[in-house]
Amino acid sequence: MDASTARLPGQDAAHPDGQYGTVAKWFHWITVGLIAIALPSGFVIKFITGEADGAYKMGFYAIHESAGLTVLFAAVARILWKATHPAPPHPPELPGLMRVAATAVHHGLYALLIIQPLLGFLATNAWGFPLQGQTAYLRLIDLPKFMETSEGLAQTLSLLHTIGGYLFALLLAAHIGGAIFHHAIRKDGTLMRML
């Protein structure tokens, strides 16, 4: 079978070619771009210390917070889209354990695409730094403060946000590793469904 007639895994009536739909692909790759901004900038913030680096750190906060909130908006839209436009099924030859692992990683990523931005947003509010002024959303929109300053709550939310960041990085590595495994080792066309 040549490339022009090759069929991708996971075909069904809604996905005769085994591909994700165009809108699903756009959501995926837009989210990838936003995560490529939000995740590294969040880790950079953790390592900037000292008063002299305050303005530098504030710039990373502005980038991180705007990217994070945009991730939240994109994730909500993506989940709503997915509710009415399901993904193509797993390839029938995919072993059961791989199917379970892929589903678990996807569900974990979707959950964290919602939870992480919310935790970060609430933490910044609890610290007394709503997205206003230098850290306004996209540097354009001041968002209202949603809670009173509370150092104890801020520390808890920040810790949960940090743990979530590491968990997200781990799940992301599993997702990327799985895509590479399917493409390079299994050569089963799974990666091509999202391209």
BALOBA-1460 file (C-alpha; in Angstrom, 3 decimals):
// residues 195
<rec num="1" residu="m" x="0.000" y="0.000" z="0.000"/>
<rec num="2" residu="d" x="1.532" y="3.336" z="-0.986"/>
<rec num="3" residu="a" x="1.302" y="6.591" z="1.018"/>
<rec num="4" residu="s" x="-1.575" y="7.917" z="-1.100"/>
<rec num="5" residu="t" x="-3.816" y="4.970" z="-0.199"/>
<rec num="6" residu="a" x="-2.478" y="4.236" z="3.300"/>
<rec num="7" residu="r" x="-5.120" y="4.481" z="5.963"/>
<rec num="8" residu="l" x="-4.402" y="5.833" z="9.395"/>
<rec num="9" residu="p" x="-5.330" y="3.956" z="12.568"/>
<rec num="10" residu="g" x="-8.562" y="4.698" z="14.378"/>
<rec num="11" residu="q" x="-10.977" y="5.105" z="11.499"/>
<rec num="12" residu="d" x="-14.720" y="5.293" z="12.112"/>
<rec num="13" residu="a" x="-17.730" y="6.910" z="10.436"/>
<rec num="14" residu="a" x="-16.875" y="10.356" z="11.860"/>
<rec num="15" residu="h" x="-13.174" y="9.980" z="11.011"/>
<rec num="16" residu="p" x="-13.007" y="7.959" z="7.773"/>
<rec num="17" residu="d" x="-9.375" y="8.919" z="7.271"/>
<rec num="18" residu="g" x="-8.440" y="8.339" z="10.936"/>
<rec num="19" residu="q" x="-7.493" y="12.017" z="11.316"/>
<rec num="20" residu="y" x="-8.467" y="14.502" z="13.984"/>
<rec num="21" residu="g" x="-10.630" y="17.275" z="12.551"/>
<rec num="22" residu="t" x="-9.147" y="20.599" z="11.486"/>
<rec num="23" residu="v" x="-10.536" y="22.504" z="14.487"/>
<rec num="24" residu="a" x="-9.206" y="19.871" z="16.920"/>
<rec num="25" residu="k" x="-5.777" y="20.156" z="15.284"/>
<rec num="26" residu="w" x="-5.837" y="23.943" z="15.613"/>
<rec num="27" residu="f" x="-6.790" y="23.688" z="19.298"/>
<rec num="28" residu="h" x="-3.983" y="21.187" z="19.856"/>
<rec num="29" residu="w" x="-1.249" y="23.230" z="18.190"/>
<rec num="30" residu="i" x="-2.383" y="26.562" z="19.668"/>
<rec num="31" residu="t" x="-2.284" y="24.908" z="23.091"/>
<rec num="32" residu="v" x="1.204" y="23.572" z="22.323"/>
<rec num="33" residu="g" x="2.382" y="27.109" z="21.536"/>
<rec num="34" residu="l" x="0.839" y="28.540" z="24.696"/>
<rec num="35" residu="i" x="2.334" y="25.779" z="26.854"/>
<rec num="36" residu="a" x="5.713" y="26.405" z="25.205"/>
<rec num="37" residu="i" x="5.453" y="29.907" z="26.681"/>
<rec num="38" residu="a" x="3.695" y="29.258" z="30.007"/>
<rec num="39" residu="l" x="5.624" y="26.239" z="31.276"/>
<rec num="40" residu="p" x="9.213" y="27.465" z="30.768"/>
<rec num="41" residu="s" x="8.390" y="30.988" z="31.965"/>
<rec num="42" residu="g" x="6.884" y="29.495" z="35.125"/>
<rec num="43" residu="f" x="10.045" y="27.532" z="35.825"/>
<rec num="44" residu="v" x="12.224" y="30.596" z="35.123"/>
<rec num="45" residu="i" x="10.247" y="32.596" z="37.712"/>
<rec num="46" residu="k" x="11.166" y="30.030" z="40.368"/>
<rec num="47" residu="f" x="14.867" y="30.687" z="39.836"/>
<rec num="48" residu="i" x="14.903" y="34.486" z="39.663"/>
<rec num="49" residu="t" x="15.824" y="35.806" z="43.088"/>
<rec num="50" residu="g" x="17.008" y="39.069" z="44.547"/>
<rec num="51" residu="e" x="15.756" y="42.625" z="44.507"/>
<rec num="52" residu="a" x="17.887" y="43.603" z="41.505"/>
<rec num="53" residu="d" x="15.989" y="41.111" z="39.349"/>
<rec num="54" residu="g" x="12.531" y="42.319" z="40.422"/>
<rec num="55" residu="a" x="11.591" y="44.020" z="37.144"/>
<rec num="56" residu="y" x="12.969" y="41.093" z="35.165"/>
<rec num="57" residu="k" x="10.919" y="38.670" z="37.255"/>
<rec num="58" residu="m" x="7.797" y="40.832" z="36.869"/>
<rec num="59" residu="g" x="8.170" y="40.590" z="33.089"/>
<rec num="60" residu="f" x="8.212" y="36.798" z="33.294"/>
<rec num="61" residu="y" x="5.176" y="36.887" z="35.593"/>
<rec num="62" residu="a" x="3.311" y="38.967" z="33.006"/>
<rec num="63" residu="i" x="4.181" y="36.501" z="30.238"/>
<rec num="64" residu="h" x="3.443" y="33.439" z="32.381"/>
<rec num="65" residu="e" x="0.120" y="34.701" z="33.704"/>
<rec num="66" residu="s" x="-1.194" y="35.868" z="30.330"/>
<rec num="67" residu="a" x="-0.155" y="32.626" z="28.630"/>
<rec num="68" residu="g" x="-1.648" y="30.610" z="31.492"/>
<rec num="69" residu="l" x="-5.018" y="32.336" z="31.359"/>
<rec num="70" residu="t" x="-5.083" y="31.981" z="27.587"/>
<rec num="71" residu="v" x="-4.392" y="28.256" z="28.079"/>
<rec num="72" residu="l" x="-7.442" y="28.138" z="30.362"/>
<rec num="73" residu="f" x="-9.678" y="29.845" z="27.797"/>
<rec num="74" residu="a" x="-8.379" y="27.620" z="24.989"/>
<rec num="75" residu="a" x="-8.793" y="24.480" z="27.123"/>
<rec num="76" residu="v" x="-12.405" y="25.291" z="27.974"/>
<rec num="77" residu="a" x="-13.177" y="25.945" z="24.297"/>
<rec num="78" residu="r" x="-11.325" y="22.780" z="23.318"/>
<rec num="79" residu="i" x="-13.235" y="20.626" z="25.813"/>
<rec num="80" residu="l" x="-16.556" y="22.084" z="24.662"/>
<rec num="81" residu="w" x="-15.587" y="21.342" z="21.056"/>
<rec num="82" residu="k" x="-14.483" y="17.828" z="21.957"/>
<rec num="83" residu="a" x="-17.832" y="17.162" z="23.663"/>
<rec num="84" residu="t" x="-19.578" y="17.472" z="20.305"/>
<rec num="85" residu="h" x="-16.710" y="16.335" z="18.067"/>
<rec num="86" residu="p" x="-15.096" y="13.256" z="19.659"/>
<rec num="87" residu="a" x="-11.559" y="12.228" z="18.837"/>
<rec num="88" residu="p" x="-10.990" y="9.345" z="16.435"/>
<rec num="89" residu="p" x="-10.874" y="6.001" z="18.219"/>
<rec num="90" residu="h" x="-7.639" y="4.343" z="19.243"/>
<rec num="91" residu="p" x="-6.268" y="1.976" z="16.634"/>
<rec num="92" residu="p" x="-7.848" y="-1.456" z="17.182"/>
<rec num="93" residu="e" x="-4.436" y="-3.139" z="17.300"/>
<rec num="94" residu="l" x="-3.256" y="-0.888" z="20.164"/>
<rec num="95" residu="p" x="-2.577" y="-3.082" z="23.219"/>
<rec num="96" residu="g" x="-4.950" y="-2.570" z="26.152"/>
<rec num="97" residu="l" x="-2.288" y="-1.218" z="28.526"/>
<rec num="98" residu="m" x="-1.137" y="1.355" z="25.948"/>
<rec num="99" residu="r" x="-4.754" y="2.372" z="25.399"/>
<rec num="100" residu="v" x="-5.238" y="2.880" z="29.157"/>
<rec num="101" residu="a" x="-1.948" y="4.805" z="29.454"/>
<rec num="102" residu="a" x="-2.785" y="7.084" z="26.507"/>
<rec num="103" residu="t" x="-6.254" y="7.797" z="27.895"/>
<rec num="104" residu="a" x="-4.887" y="8.489" z="31.391"/>
<rec num="105" residu="v" x="-2.233" y="10.883" z="30.063"/>
<rec num="106" residu="h" x="-4.779" y="12.734" z="27.918"/>
<rec num="107" residu="h" x="-7.246" y="13.056" z="30.798"/>
<rec num="108" residu="g" x="-4.477" y="14.232" z="33.125"/>
<rec num="109" residu="l" x="-3.326" y="16.855" z="30.637"/>
<rec num="110" residu="y" x="-6.874" y="18.117" z="30.076"/>
<rec num="111" residu="a" x="-7.478" y="18.336" z="33.836"/>
<rec num="112" residu="l" x="-4.254" y="20.268" z="34.390"/>
<rec num="113" residu="l" x="-4.983" y="22.615" z="31.475"/>
<rec num="114" residu="i" x="-7.916" y="23.795" z="33.617"/>
<rec num="115" residu="i" x="-6.584" y="23.353" z="37.167"/>
<rec num="116" residu="q" x="-3.119" y="24.892" z="36.688"/>
<rec num="117" residu="p" x="-4.250" y="28.300" z="35.371"/>
<rec num="118" residu="l" x="-6.964" y="28.493" z="38.034"/>
<rec num="119" residu="l" x="-4.490" y="27.705" z="40.824"/>
<rec num="120" residu="g" x="-2.030" y="30.266" z="39.473"/>
<rec num="121" residu="f" x="-4.694" y="32.934" z="39.101"/>
<rec num="122" residu="l" x="-6.018" y="32.349" z="42.625"/>
<rec num="123" residu="a" x="-2.482" y="32.262" z="44.067"/>
<rec num="124" residu="t" x="-1.571" y="35.637" z="42.565"/>
<rec num="125" residu="n" x="-4.782" y="37.086" z="43.982"/>
<rec num="126" residu="a" x="-4.101" y="35.587" z="47.412"/>
<rec num="127" residu="w" x="-0.594" y="37.098" z="47.341"/>
<rec num="128" residu="g" x="-2.222" y="40.465" z="46.664"/>
<rec num="129" residu="f" x="-1.089" y="40.721" z="43.046"/>
<rec num="130" residu="p" x="-4.141" y="40.549" z="40.784"/>
<rec num="131" residu="l" x="-3.530" y="40.748" z="37.053"/>
<rec num="132" residu="q" x="-3.387" y="44.512" z="36.875"/>
<rec num="133" residu="g" x="-0.885" y="47.142" z="35.794"/>
<rec num="134" residu="q" x="2.421" y="45.506" z="34.814"/>
<rec num="135" residu="t" x="0.877" y="42.035" z="34.866"/>
<rec num="136" residu="a" x="-2.489" y="42.883" z="33.274"/>
<rec num="137" residu="y" x="-3.868" y="40.144" z="31.043"/>
<rec num="138" residu="l" x="-2.008" y="40.444" z="27.727"/>
<rec num="139" residu="r" x="-0.710" y="43.768" z="29.131"/>
<rec num="140" residu="l" x="-4.089" y="45.236" z="28.113"/>
<rec num="141" residu="i" x="-6.855" y="44.121" z="30.470"/>
<rec num="142" residu="d" x="-6.828" y="44.666" z="34.227"/>
<rec num="143" residu="l" x="-8.670" y="41.817" z="35.913"/>
<rec num="144" residu="p" x="-10.456" y="42.465" z="39.203"/>
<rec num="145" residu="k" x="-9.079" y="41.179" z="42.471"/>
<rec num="146" residu="f" x="-11.161" y="38.184" z="43.552"/>
<rec num="147" residu="m" x="-10.051" y="37.710" z="47.150"/>
<rec num="148" residu="e" x="-8.375" y="39.377" z="50.059"/>
<rec num="149" residu="t" x="-4.667" y="38.897" z="50.582"/>
<rec num="150" residu="s" x="-3.952" y="35.766" z="52.614"/>
<rec num="151" residu="e" x="-0.363" y="34.615" z="52.951"/>
<rec num="152" residu="g" x="-1.314" y="31.160" z="54.242"/>
<rec num="153" residu="l" x="-3.735" y="30.527" z="51.388"/>
<rec num="154" residu="a" x="-1.269" y="32.012" z="48.896"/>
<rec num="155" residu="q" x="1.476" y="29.631" z="50.050"/>
<rec num="156" residu="t" x="-0.843" y="26.626" z="49.765"/>
<rec num="157" residu="l" x="-2.100" y="27.621" z="46.314"/>
<rec num="158" residu="s" x="1.445" y="28.372" z="45.132"/>
<rec num="159" residu="l" x="2.671" y="24.987" z="46.357"/>
<rec num="160" residu="l" x="-0.188" y="23.216" z="44.576"/>
<rec num="161" residu="h" x="0.531" y="25.243" z="41.425"/>
<rec num="162" residu="t" x="4.221" y="24.285" z="41.582"/>
<rec num="163" residu="i" x="3.416" y="20.593" z="42.095"/>
<rec num="164" residu="g" x="0.934" y="20.826" z="39.224"/>
<rec num="165" residu="g" x="3.636" y="22.343" z="37.019"/>
<rec num="166" residu="y" x="5.972" y="19.421" z="37.635"/>
<rec num="167" residu="l" x="3.136" y="16.938" z="37.127"/>
<rec num="168" residu="f" x="2.174" y="18.685" z="33.891"/>
<rec num="169" residu="a" x="5.790" y="18.516" z="32.677"/>
<rec num="170" residu="l" x="5.861" y="14.790" z="33.484"/>
<rec num="171" residu="l" x="2.586" y="14.109" z="31.639"/>
<rec num="172" residu="l" x="3.740" y="16.253" z="28.725"/>
<rec num="173" residu="a" x="6.964" y="14.233" z="28.505"/>
<rec num="174" residu="a" x="4.883" y="11.025" z="28.501"/>
<rec num="175" residu="h" x="2.628" y="12.445" z="25.764"/>
<rec num="176" residu="i" x="5.547" y="13.529" z="23.569"/>
<rec num="177" residu="g" x="7.394" y="10.288" z="24.296"/>
<rec num="178" residu="g" x="4.317" y="8.310" z="23.295"/>
<rec num="179" residu="a" x="3.999" y="10.241" z="20.041"/>
<rec num="180" residu="i" x="7.663" y="9.600" z="19.222"/>
<rec num="181" residu="f" x="7.316" y="5.923" z="20.180"/>
<rec num="182" residu="h" x="4.321" y="5.489" z="17.883"/>
<rec num="183" residu="h" x="6.056" y="7.297" z="15.039"/>
<rec num="184" residu="a" x="9.598" y="5.933" z="15.299"/>
<rec num="185" residu="i" x="9.141" y="2.470" z="16.826"/>
<rec num="186" residu="r" x="5.610" y="1.253" z="16.070"/>
<rec num="187" residu="k" x="5.370" y="3.219" z="12.807"/>
<rec num="188" residu="d" x="1.588" y="3.017" z="13.121"/>
<rec num="189" residu="g" x="0.563" y="6.473" z="11.873"/>
<rec num="190" residu="t" x="-0.694" y="7.711" z="15.246"/>
<rec num="191" residu="l" x="1.370" y="10.909" z="15.148"/>
<rec num="192" residu="m" x="0.132" y="11.706" z="11.651"/>
<rec num="193" residu="r" x="-3.466" y="11.902" z="12.906"/>
<rec num="194" residu="m" x="-2.690" y="15.275" z="14.528"/>
<rec num="195" residu="l" x="-0.615" y="16.737" z="11.679"/>
